[in-house]
Amino acid sequence: MTEAEIYSALTEVFQDVFDDDGITLTPKTTAADVPGWDSQAHVNLVVAAEVRFGVRFRTAELESLHDVGDFVQLIARKKEGR
């Protein structure tokens, strides 16, 4: 799965979780950039991403993320089996 494919699928996840088809993700997108991205929405995003991409995230992995770009790279590594 390419990074472009991950961004596309992850954008759909964000749009679904936040019920906002106007969300466009960039590598530098953070919680501060998305209205309503609070702790509950964060949990919903993680679970939805795990389901969408067929991966599981460890707490330590999630705590190291700073922006959507980091999240995309983590998903890519998981999909590659690393």
C-alpha positions in Angstrom: 0.0 0.0 0.0 1.5 3.3 -1.0 1.5 6.4 1.2 -0.9 8.1 -1.3 -3.3 5.1 -0.8 -2.9 5.4 3.0 -3.7 9.1 2.9 -6.7 8.5 0.8 -8.1 5.8 3.0 -7.2 7.7 6.2 -8.9 10.8 4.9 -12.1 8.7 4.5 -11.7 7.4 8.1 -11.3 11.0 9.4 -14.3 12.2 7.4 -16.4 9.3 8.8 -15.3 9.8 12.4 -15.8 13.5 12.3 -18.8 13.4 9.9 -17.1 16.0 7.8 -16.5 15.4 4.1 -14.4 18.6 3.9 -11.5 17.2 5.9 -8.3 17.1 3.9 -5.2 15.6 5.5 -1.6 16.7 5.1 1.5 15.3 6.7 1.5 18.2 9.1 -2.2 17.9 10.2 -2.6 17.7 14.0 -5.5 17.5 16.4 -5.5 21.3 16.7 -6.3 21.5 13.0 -9.5 19.4 13.1 -12.5 20.7 15.1 -13.8 18.2 17.5 -10.6 16.1 17.7 -10.7 15.4 21.4 -9.7 12.4 23.4 -12.9 10.5 22.6 -12.5 11.2 18.9 -8.9 10.1 19.1 -9.9 6.7 20.4 -12.5 6.5 17.7 -9.9 7.4 15.0 -7.5 4.7 16.3 -10.1 2.0 16.4 -11.5 3.0 12.9 -7.9 3.0 11.5 -7.2 -0.4 13.0 -10.3 -1.8 11.4 -9.7 0.0 8.0 -6.1 -1.1 7.7 -6.2 -4.4 9.4 -3.5 -3.5 11.9 -3.2 -3.1 15.7 -1.4 -0.2 17.4 0.4 -0.3 20.7 0.0 2.5 23.1 3.7 3.4 22.9 3.5 3.7 19.1 0.5 6.1 19.4 2.2 8.2 22.0 5.1 8.8 19.7 3.0 10.4 17.0 3.1 14.1 16.4 1.0 14.6 13.3 -0.8 12.7 10.5 2.4 12.2 8.6 3.8 10.2 11.5 0.5 8.2 11.7 0.7 7.4 7.9 4.3 6.2 8.3 3.3 4.0 11.3 0.5 2.5 9.2 2.9 1.9 6.3 5.3 0.1 8.6 2.5 -2.0 10.0 1.2 -2.9 6.6 4.8 -4.0 5.5 5.0 -6.2 8.6 7.7 -4.2 10.3 
